[in-house]
Amino acid sequence: MRAGVVLALSLLLLLGLGLAQEAERGRRRRGGQKRGRNRSLRQNSEALARLRSVPLDGGDDDDASVFIESYKNVNELESSYSVIPGRKGQCMYQGITMFDRAVWSPKPCLTCLCSNGLVACDEVSCPRLRCPRTVIPVGECCPVCSVLVPDGPELSGDSSELNDPGQPLPEPHTQEHMDRLLRREEEAQREEEARLRLLDAERRRKRRQKKLLAKQQKELFEERRREEEALREQMEKEEEEEEQRKRDEEAAAATAERERQQRMEEERRREEDRRRTQEAEQRRLLREPPAPAPSLPVGCVFADVTVTCKDAHFTNIPPLFIPQLKALSLEGNDITTIPTGAFNGLPKLEWINLSKNRITASGIDPQVFKGLKFLTRLYMDSNFLDQIPPELPPSLQELKINENNLRGIDENSMQSLQNLVTLELEGNMLSEGNVAPEALQALTQLSYLRLGRNHFRTVPQGLPAALQELHLENNVIEEISESVFNNSRNLNIVVLRHNRLDETMIAPLAWINHKHLESIDLSHNKLYHVPSFLPRSLVHLVLVGNRIERIPGYVFAHMDPGIEYLYLSFNKLESDGVDPLSFFGSLSSMSELFLDHNQLTSVPLAISEMKALRFLRLNDNNMRSVAEDAFCDPMSEEESNLMTLRLENNFIDTRSISPTAFSCIHSYLSVVLQPQKTK
């Protein structure tokens, strides 16, 4: 009996040593192939502890008892036992003979031991896992967390590096199990690489988007440049056509001018004859005793060839007989009528002033002015006229009928005024509906026209070709059509302040090709931007009191020689509405720039490049600082041409201004910094 037990124990010991050596060789092979990778098996270490080798208790051979040490005092696992009887010293299990002390696992989670003919089987109860997701590995009975634990020490060497003291050592894993773990780790690495590739692809996509956006911006800029070039070519073509038309007109005008010169020469000869006659008369008068001073009504003053009866309370034109009289002023009286023969004793009158009376159109005799062959100036402001006086002499050159009740001008009202140069009709009831275009076209020599304080909604048609200065302030003008100035190519000054214009209602070709138009006043309208397509020849632009928020880029670029005077006071300009391209084309010509009473928070960048600038106003804005290079280049010793720089009524801390900020300005007295506003 004892000999058999000893033999069985020896065989079992040899079998255990062989299994241990084979497991060690497997661990070394796996360690050499997969060393450095993640193999931590802490999540299933408690289940593996059940598979440890079975120790032998060294007692008497006859009374030796075999037991599984790990089956004792295991609180976290509950086991159920089944004992199957067999032969003495051997065990029968499912038709298989097991040697005494043999340990086997017939199925997962079940471990059996043959001891003295009895089979003791232990069914493992799996522990609870605290993880969001579990899986049961192939060949295992208990679930494990699906996320691999970080790399731990290798399953070789000192087992204390992996297990807590007092815990049973795990059995070596099979090659299949280790391969599964390695595959799982490789899949995780591939997922991480895929995620990194996605991130890299996203970065490349963003870079491509940026490149595409930059390309689109460049294409947009190129398209805009091409459009501007096309517009410029179109304008040049139209200008050439206009030049050809002008040459044709000039040829026709030259013929007419020659005819006019011939007429003027004839008139000059007649005038010379009259002059010689007058000189002969004067010589005759000099040989005679001087005539006594004329007797004048009370309130009149005689001086040289002028009689002034201002504010004399006359109700009628006083009878005067002074043949040599050339100027008569009856301003500020109560005259209501001008009867026939009122000026018969004054044949040489050249100037009559009848302003501030009570004269009506029906009270004027139709022939009263017709006999005044030398009359050149007639003033009838502030009366009660509702129409132009009839039969005015052709010699008239200046006519003023401001502040009356004129309700219309028909086509025959001024047909005889071929020599009229100045016409003022402000403060009446005129509009484009009651002023005949033919009436203005007949004034072939008219160069100065004032139609302010009337009721025009558009610029009147039929402006004369010789017109140089046009005043239309204080009307209700809402539109400037493309053709309204076509016939007036000599325009030099246009005043349109206090109307209802915005930039969208000014036709692009309204005045851009005018070569003599140098001054435009558009103050106190409804402009939100500085208008585009301004005249090429523009020098003086007034935009005070609008709602301007932005100065578009290149808006002055087409001007030649360039704008010199720009007034933008009392608008709504902010710093982001002004950039260096806003003043492109005017940097070398700008002389006066007024940007006061706006909402600027900084000095516009282009100002330091305006070499001809002499007067600059930036007062009454929201600026809080002045950059060192806002007005002067610190690297340049060139002096500025600024004579006046106003920066008062901002929020500038004058102590923070750089000492070199105004170094290029000739005199510090030119810089006004005080007072400044507080918060």
C-alpha positions in Angstrom: 0.0 0.0 0.0 2.7 2.5 1.1 4.8 1.6 -2.0 1.9 2.3 -4.3 1.2 5.6 -2.8 4.9 6.6 -3.0 5.0 5.6 -6.7 1.8 7.6 -7.5 3.2 10.6 -5.7 6.5 10.3 -7.6 4.7 10.1 -11.0 2.5 13.1 -10.1 5.5 15.1 -9.0 7.3 14.3 -12.3 4.2 15.2 -14.2 3.9 18.5 -12.4 7.6 19.4 -13.0 7.2 18.6 -16.7 4.1 20.8 -17.0 5.8 23.6 -15.1 8.9 23.4 -17.4 6.7 23.4 -20.5 4.8 26.4 -19.2 8.0 28.2 -18.5 9.2 27.5 -22.0 5.9 28.8 -23.4 6.2 31.9 -21.3 9.7 32.6 -22.5 8.7 32.1 -26.2 5.8 34.4 -25.8 7.9 36.9 -23.8 10.5 36.9 -26.6 7.9 37.4 -29.3 5.6 40.0 -27.7 7.8 41.6 -25.0 6.9 45.2 -24.3 3.2 44.9 -25.2 0.2 45.1 -23.0 -0.5 41.8 -21.3 -2.1 42.7 -17.9 -4.5 40.1 -16.7 -5.5 41.6 -13.4 -9.2 41.6 -14.3 -9.3 37.8 -14.4 -6.5 37.0 -11.9 -8.9 35.8 -9.3 -10.4 33.2 -11.7 -7.0 32.0 -12.8 -6.0 31.5 -9.1 -8.2 28.5 -9.1 -6.0 26.7 -11.6 -2.8 26.6 -9.5 -0.9 23.3 -9.1 -2.1 21.1 -6.2 0.3 20.9 -3.2 0.9 17.8 -1.1 0.7 17.7 2.6 3.7 15.8 3.9 2.0 13.5 6.5 2.1 9.7 7.0 1.7 7.7 3.8 -1.2 5.6 5.2 -3.1 8.5 6.5 -2.1 11.0 3.8 -5.0 13.3 2.9 -5.1 15.3 -0.4 -6.8 18.7 -0.5 -6.8 21.8 -2.7 -5.2 24.6 -0.8 -7.0 27.3 -2.8 -10.3 25.9 -1.9 -9.9 27.1 1.7 -10.9 30.4 3.1 -11.9 31.9 -0.3 -14.6 34.4 0.6 -15.3 35.9 -2.7 -16.0 32.6 -4.5 -18.7 30.2 -3.5 -18.1 26.5 -4.7 -20.4 23.5 -4.9 -18.9 20.0 -4.6 -20.0 16.7 -6.1 -18.1 13.5 -4.9 -18.1 10.5 -7.3 -16.9 7.1 -5.8 -14.3 5.0 -7.7 -11.6 2.3 -7.3 -9.3 2.5 -4.4 -6.6 5.0 -5.3 -8.1 5.7 -8.8 -11.1 7.6 -10.0 -13.6 7.1 -12.8 -15.0 10.2 -14.4 -17.2 10.0 -17.5 -15.6 6.7 -18.5 -12.1 8.0 -18.0 -9.7 6.5 -15.3 -7.9 9.2 -13.4 -4.9 8.5 -11.2 -4.9 9.5 -7.6 -4.1 13.2 -7.0 -4.9 14.1 -10.7 -6.4 17.5 -11.3 -8.4 18.3 -14.5 -11.0 20.8 -15.8 -13.7 18.9 -17.7 -15.4 22.2 -18.7 -14.9 25.9 -18.1 -15.5 27.1 -14.6 -15.3 23.5 -13.2 -12.1 22.0 -11.7 -11.9 18.4 -10.4 -9.4 16.5 -8.2 -9.0 12.7 -7.8 -8.1 11.9 -4.1 -8.2 8.3 -2.8 -10.7 7.2 -5.3 -13.0 10.2 -4.8 -13.5 12.9 -7.3 -13.9 16.4 -5.8 -15.2 19.1 -8.4 -15.3 22.8 -7.7 -17.6 25.1 -9.8 -16.3 28.6 -9.9 -18.7 31.5 -9.2 -17.6 34.6 -11.1 -17.1 37.9 -9.2 -19.1 41.1 -9.9 -17.3 43.5 -12.2 -17.8 47.3 -12.0 -17.4 48.3 -15.6 -19.8 49.6 -18.2 -19.2 46.7 -20.6 -18.0 43.1 -20.1 -17.1 40.2 -22.4 -16.3 36.5 -21.9 -13.1 35.6 -23.6 -12.9 32.4 -25.7 -12.0 29.5 -23.4 -12.8 31.4 -20.2 -15.8 31.1 -17.9 -15.9 34.5 -16.3 -16.5 37.8 -17.9 -13.9 40.5 -18.0 -14.1 44.3 -18.7 -13.9 45.0 -22.4 -11.2 47.7 -22.0 -7.6 46.4 -21.6 -5.7 47.5 -18.6 -2.4 49.3 -19.0 0.8 47.5 -19.6 2.0 45.6 -16.5 4.9 43.4 -15.6 5.5 40.2 -17.6 4.0 37.0 -16.4 7.4 35.6 -15.6 9.9 36.1 -12.7 8.7 37.3 -9.4 4.9 37.0 -9.1 4.8 39.7 -6.4 5.1 42.4 -9.1 1.6 41.3 -10.4 -0.3 40.1 -7.4 -1.0 41.4 -4.0 0.8 39.6 -1.1 -1.2 36.6 0.1 -3.1 36.1 -3.2 -2.5 32.9 -5.1 -0.3 33.0 -8.2 -2.1 32.7 -11.6 -1.4 29.8 -13.9 0.4 30.6 -17.2 -1.9 31.6 -20.0 -2.2 29.5 -23.1 -0.8 30.6 -26.4 -4.3 31.0 -27.8 -5.3 33.3 -25.0 -2.2 35.4 -25.3 -2.7 35.7 -29.0 -6.3 36.9 -28.4 -5.0 39.6 -26.0 -2.4 40.6 -28.4 -4.9 40.8 -31.3 -7.2 42.9 -29.1 -4.3 45.3 -28.3 -3.4 45.5 -32.0 -7.0 46.3 -32.8 -7.0 49.1 -30.2 -3.7 50.4 -31.7 -5.3 50.3 -35.2 -8.3 52.2 -33.9 -6.0 54.8 -32.4 -4.0 55.0 -35.7 -7.3 55.3 -37.6 -8.4 58.1 -35.2 -5.1 59.9 -35.7 -5.4 59.5 -39.5 -8.9 61.0 -39.2 -7.5 63.9 -37.3 -4.7 64.4 -39.8 -7.3 64.2 -42.7 -9.4 66.8 -40.9 -6.3 69.1 -40.6 -5.5 68.6 -44.2 -9.2 69.3 -45.1 -9.1 72.6 -43.1 -5.8 73.6 -44.8 -7.4 72.9 -48.2 -10.4 75.0 -47.2 -8.1 77.8 -46.2 -6.3 77.6 -49.5 -9.6 77.4 -51.4 -10.9 80.4 -49.5 -7.7 82.4 -50.2 -8.0 81.3 -53.9 -11.6 82.4 -54.0 -10.7 85.8 -52.4 -8.0 86.2 -55.0 -10.4 85.3 -57.8 -12.9 87.7 -56.4 -10.3 90.5 -56.3 -9.2 89.6 -59.8 -12.8 89.6 -61.0 -13.4 93.0 -59.4 -10.2 94.3 -61.0 -11.4 92.9 -64.4 -14.8 94.5 -63.9 -13.1 97.8 -63.1 -10.9 97.5 -66.2 -13.9 96.7 -68.3 -15.7 99.7 -66.9 -12.6 101.8 -67.4 -12.4 100.6 -71.0 -16.1 101.3 -71.5 -15.7 104.7 -70.1 -12.6 105.4 -72.2 -14.6 104.2 -75.3 -17.5 106.5 -74.4 -15.0 109.3 -73.7 -13.6 108.8 -77.2 -17.0 108.8 -78.7 -17.8 111.9 -76.6 -14.5 113.5 -77.8 -15.5 112.7 -81.4 -19.0 114.2 -80.8 -17.4 117.2 -79.2 -15.0 117.7 -82.1 -18.0 117.6 -84.4 -19.8 120.1 -82.2 -16.7 122.2 -82.0 -16.5 122.3 -85.7 -20.1 123.4 -85.9 -19.5 125.8 -83.1 -16.4 127.2 -84.9 -18.6 128.0 -87.9 -21.2 129.6 -85.6 -18.4 131.4 -83.8 -17.0 132.9 -87.0 -20.5 134.1 -87.8 -20.9 135.5 -84.4 -17.5 137.2 -84.6 -18.6 138.8 -87.8 -21.7 140.1 -86.1 -19.7 141.3 -83.2 -17.3 143.0 -85.5 -20.2 144.8 -87.1 -21.5 145.7 -83.6 -18.1 146.8 -82.6 -17.9 149.2 -85.5 -21.4 150.5 -84.7 -20.3 150.9 -81.1 -17.2 152.7 -82.2 -19.3 155.0 -84.2 -21.5 155.7 -81.1 -18.4 156.2 -79.0 -17.0 158.8 -81.4 -20.4 160.5 -81.4 -20.4 160.5 -77.6 -16.9 161.9 -77.5 -17.8 164.6 -79.8 -20.8 165.4 -77.6 -18.6 165.4 -74.5 -16.2 167.8 -76.2 -19.1 170.0 -77.1 -20.3 169.9 -73.5 -16.9 170.7 -72.2 -16.9 173.9 -74.2 -20.2 174.8 -72.7 -20.8 175.9 -69.1 -21.4 172.9 -66.7 -25.1 172.1 -66.1 -26.4 172.7 -62.6 -26.9 169.7 -60.2 -30.3 168.1 -60.8 -33.0 168.6 -58.4 -33.9 165.4 -56.5 -36.8 164.2 -54.4 -36.4 164.2 -50.7 -34.5 161.0 -49.7 -32.4 160.7 -52.8 -28.7 161.2 -53.1 -26.7 162.0 -56.3 -23.1 160.9 -56.7 -21.2 161.0 -60.0 -23.6 159.0 -62.3 -25.6 157.2 -59.5 -28.8 158.2 -57.7 -29.7 156.3 -54.6 -33.2 156.6 -53.1 -33.0 153.8 -50.6 -35.7 153.5 -47.9 -37.2 156.8 -48.9 -40.9 155.5 -48.5 -41.7 156.1 -52.2 -44.9 154.5 -53.5 -44.1 155.3 -57.1 -40.9 155.8 -59.1 -40.0 159.5 -58.7 -39.7 161.5 -61.9 -36.1 162.1 -62.8 -34.5 163.8 -65.8 -30.8 163.1 -65.7 -29.5 162.1 -69.2 -26.1 161.1 -68.0 -27.4 158.9 -65.1 -26.2 155.3 -65.3 -27.3 153.7 -61.9 -30.5 154.1 -60.0 -31.3 152.4 -56.7 -34.8 152.5 -55.3 -34.3 149.6 -52.9 -36.5 149.3 -49.7 -39.5 151.5 -50.7 -43.2 150.7 -51.2 -43.4 150.9 -55.0 -46.2 148.8 -56.4 -46.2 149.7 -60.1 -43.8 150.7 -62.9 -45.8 152.7 -65.4 -45.1 153.6 -69.0 -42.3 156.2 -69.4 -41.0 155.7 -65.8 -37.4 155.9 -67.1 -37.9 158.2 -70.0 -35.6 160.9 -68.5 -32.8 158.3 -67.9 -31.8 156.9 -71.4 -28.3 155.8 -70.4 -29.3 153.7 -67.4 -27.1 150.5 -67.0 -28.2 149.3 -63.5 -31.6 149.5 -61.8 -32.2 148.1 -58.3 -35.9 147.7 -57.4 -35.4 145.1 -54.6 -37.6 145.0 -51.5 -40.6 146.8 -52.9 -44.2 145.6 -53.5 -44.1 145.3 -57.3 -46.4 142.8 -59.0 -46.1 141.5 -62.5 -49.5 143.0 -63.4 -48.2 146.4 -62.3 -45.3 146.5 -64.8 -45.9 148.1 -68.1 -44.8 145.6 -70.9 -42.8 148.3 -72.7 -41.2 150.0 -69.7 -37.8 148.3 -70.0 -37.7 147.9 -73.7 -36.3 151.4 -74.4 -33.3 151.1 -72.1 -30.7 150.1 -74.7 -27.8 150.2 -72.2 -29.4 148.3 -69.3 -27.1 145.4 -68.2 -28.2 144.7 -64.6 -31.8 144.5 -63.2 -32.4 143.6 -59.5 -36.0 142.9 -58.4 -35.5 140.7 -55.3 -38.1 140.5 -52.6 -41.2 141.7 -54.5 -44.5 140.0 -55.4 -43.7 138.9 -59.0 -45.3 135.7 -60.2 -43.7 135.7 -63.6 -40.6 137.1 -65.4 -41.2 140.8 -66.5 -41.9 140.9 -70.2 -39.9 142.6 -73.0 -36.6 142.8 -71.1 -33.9 144.5 -73.3 -31.4 142.2 -75.1 -28.5 144.1 -73.5 -29.3 142.6 -70.1 -26.4 140.5 -68.6 -27.5 140.1 -65.0 -31.1 139.4 -63.7 -32.0 138.8 -60.1 -35.6 137.9 -59.1 -35.0 136.1 -55.8 -37.6 135.7 -53.0 -40.7 136.4 -55.2 -43.7 134.3 -56.1 -42.6 133.0 -59.6 -44.8 130.0 -60.4 -43.3 129.1 -63.8 -41.1 130.1 -66.7 -42.6 129.5 -70.2 -40.4 128.9 -73.3 -40.8 132.6 -74.5 -40.1 134.3 -71.2 -36.4 134.9 -71.9 -36.0 134.4 -75.6 -34.6 137.8 -76.1 -31.9 137.5 -73.4 -29.1 136.2 -75.6 -26.4 138.1 -73.6 -27.6 137.1 -70.1 -24.7 135.8 -68.0 -26.1 135.6 -64.5 -29.6 134.5 -63.5 -30.8 134.2 -59.9 -34.3 132.9 -59.2 -34.0 131.5 -55.6 -36.8 131.4 -53.1 -39.7 131.0 -55.6 -42.3 128.3 -56.5 -40.4 126.8 -59.4 -40.1 123.1 -60.2 -39.2 120.8 -63.0 -42.9 120.7 -64.0 -43.3 124.5 -64.5 -39.9 125.4 -66.0 -39.8 124.8 -69.7 -36.4 123.4 -70.9 -36.5 125.7 -73.9 -36.5 128.7 -71.6 -33.1 127.8 -70.2 -31.7 126.5 -73.5 -32.3 130.0 -75.1 -29.8 131.6 -72.7 -26.7 130.7 -74.8 -24.3 132.9 -72.7 -25.6 131.9 -69.3 -22.7 130.8 -67.0 -24.1 131.4 -63.5 -27.5 130.0 -62.4 -29.1 130.0 -58.9 -32.3 128.0 -58.4 -32.1 127.3 -54.7 -35.0 127.3 -52.2 -37.5 126.1 -54.8 -39.4 122.8 -55.3 -37.3 120.9 -57.8 -37.3 117.0 -57.3 -34.8 116.5 -60.1 -32.2 118.7 -61.8 -34.0 120.8 -64.4 -33.7 119.8 -68.0 -32.3 122.1 -70.7 -29.3 123.5 -68.9 -27.3 125.8 -71.2 -24.1 124.6 -72.8 -22.1 127.6 -71.4 -23.2 127.0 -67.8 -20.3 126.9 -65.4 -21.9 127.3 -61.9 -25.2 125.7 -60.8 -26.8 126.2 -57.4 -29.7 123.9 -56.4 -29.5 123.9 -52.7 -32.6 123.6 -50.4 -34.8 121.8 -52.9 -36.2 118.3 -52.7 -34.0 116.6 -55.3 -34.0 112.8 -55.0 -32.3 111.8 -58.3 -29.6 112.8 -60.7 -30.2 111.2 -64.1 -27.6 110.1 -66.5 -28.4 112.7 -69.2 -29.2 115.8 -67.2 -25.7 117.3 -67.5 -24.9 116.0 -71.0 -25.3 119.4 -72.6 -23.4 121.3 -69.9 -19.8 120.2 -70.4 -18.4 123.4 -69.1 -19.7 122.9 -65.5 -17.2 123.8 -62.9 -19.3 124.1 -59.6 -22.4 122.2 -58.6 -24.1 122.9 -55.3 -26.7 120.3 -54.2 -26.7 120.7 -50.4 -29.8 120.2 -48.3 -31.6 117.9 -50.7 -32.7 114.2 -50.5 -30.1 112.4 -52.5 -28.5 109.1 -51.6 -25.7 107.3 -53.4 -27.9 104.8 -55.2 -29.9 107.6 -57.0 -26.9 109.2 -58.6 -26.4 107.7 -62.1 -22.9 106.3 -62.7 -22.4 108.3 -65.9 -24.1 111.5 -64.6 -20.9 113.4 -64.4 -17.8 111.1 -64.3 -16.6 112.2 -67.7 -16.9 116.0 -67.1 -13.4 117.5 -67.5 -14.0 120.8 -65.9 -16.2 119.9 -62.9 -14.0 120.6 -59.9 -16.3 121.3 -57.0 -19.4 119.4 -55.7 -21.3 120.2 -52.6 -23.5 117.3 -51.4 -23.7 118.2 -47.8 -26.9 117.5 -45.7 -28.3 114.8 -47.9 -29.0 111.1 -47.2 -25.7 109.5 -48.2 -24.5 106.4 -46.4 -21.3 106.0 -48.5 -19.0 108.4 -50.3 -20.6 108.3 -53.8 -18.7 106.3 -56.5 -18.2 107.6 -60.1 -17.4 111.1 -59.1 -16.0 113.4 -61.8 -12.4 112.7 -62.9 -11.5 116.4 -62.5 -12.9 116.7 -59.0 -10.8 118.8 -56.6 -13.3 119.9 -53.9 -15.9 117.6 -52.3 -18.2 118.6 -49.5 -20.2 115.8 -47.7 -20.8 117.4 -44.3 -23.9 116.4 -42.3 -24.8 113.1 -44.1 -25.0 109.6 -42.7 -21.8 108.3 -44.2 -20.5 105.1 -42.5 -17.9 104.0 -45.0 -15.4 105.4 -47.6 -15.2 102.6 -50.2 -11.8 101.5 -51.5 -10.5 103.1 -54.7 -13.4 105.7 -54.7 -10.9 108.5 -55.5 -8.5 106.3 -57.6 -9.7 107.5 -61.0 -9.3 111.2 -60.4 -6.7 113.2 -62.1 -4.8 115.1 -60.7 -6.5 114.0 -57.5 -8.9 115.4 -54.9 -7.5 118.2 -52.7 -10.3 119.2 -50.4 -12.5 116.6 -48.7 -14.9 117.6 -45.9 -16.6 114.7 -44.1 -17.5 116.4 -40.8 -20.7 115.5 -38.9 -21.1 111.9 -40.3 -21.1 108.4 -38.7 -17.7 107.2 -39.8 -16.1 104.5 -37.7 -12.5 103.2 -37.9 -13.5 100.0 -39.7 -15.2 102.1 -42.3 -11.9 103.7 -43.3 -8.8 101.9 -44.6 -5.7 102.9 -46.6 -7.4 101.9 -49.9 -10.2 104.4 -49.1 -7.8 107.2 -50.0 -6.0 105.5 -52.8 -5.3 108.0 -55.6 -5.4 111.0 -53.3 -2.3 110.5 -51.1 -0.2 112.9 -53.0 -2.9 115.5 -53.6 -4.9 115.8 -50.4 -4.5 119.2 -48.9 -7.5 119.6 -46.5 -9.2 116.7 -44.8 -12.0 117.2 -42.2 -13.1 114.1 -40.3 -14.3 115.8 -37.1 -17.6 115.0 -35.4 -17.6 111.3 -36.4 -17.1 108.0 -34.4 -13.5 107.2 -35.2 -11.5 105.3 -32.5 -8.1 105.6 -34.1 -6.3 107.8 -36.7 -6.8 106.4 -40.2 -3.7 104.6 -41.4 -3.4 106.5 -44.7 -3.0 109.9 -43.1 0.7 109.4 -42.5 1.2 108.9 -46.2 -0.5 112.2 -47.3 2.5 114.3 -48.0 0.6 117.4 -49.2 -1.8 117.5 -46.2 -1.9 120.9 -44.6 -5.1 121.0 -42.6 -6.5 118.0 -40.7 -9.4 117.8 -38.3 -10.0 114.8 -36.1 -11.6 116.5 -33.2 -14.9 115.3 -31.6 -14.4 111.6 -32.2 -13.9 108.6 -29.9 -10.1 108.2 -30.1 -8.3 107.0 -27.0 -4.7 107.0 -28.2 -2.4 108.2 -30.8 0.1 105.7 -32.4 3.7 106.8 -32.7 3.6 106.6 -36.5 0.0 108.0 -36.9 1.3 111.3 -38.4 5.1 110.9 -38.6 7.4 108.2 -39.7 9.9 107.6 -36.9 12.5 106.4 -39.4 12.3 109.5 -41.6 13.6 113.0 -41.0 11.3 114.6 -43.5 9.1 117.3 -42.1 5.3 117.2 -42.5 3.4 120.0 -44.3 0.7 120.0 -41.6 -0.1 123.6 -40.5 -3.2 122.7 -38.4 -3.9 119.4 -36.6 -7.0 119.3 -34.3 -7.5 116.4 -31.9 -9.5 118.0 -29.1 -12.7 116.5 -27.6 -11.6 112.9 -27.8 -10.7 110.5 -25.0 -7.0 110.7 -25.5 -4.7 110.5 -22.4 -2.2 113.1 -23.5 0.5 111.7 -21.1 0.5 108.4 -23.0 1.4 110.0 -26.4 4.9 109.2 -27.6 7.3 112.1 -27.6 8.0 111.4 -31.3 4.3 111.3 -32.4 4.4 114.9 -33.6 8.2 115.2 -34.3 7.7 115.8 -38.1 5.3 118.7 -37.5 7.1 122.0 -37.9 5.4 123.8 -35.0 3.8 122.2 -32.0 1.5 125.2 -31.9 -0.2 123.7 -34.9 -1.4 120.7 -32.8 -4.6 121.3 -30.7 -5.0 118.6 -28.0 -7.1 120.3 -25.3 -9.6 119.8 -24.0 -10.3 116.1 -24.0 -13.5 114.4 -23.0 -13.7 112.2 -19.9 -15.5 108.9 -19.5 
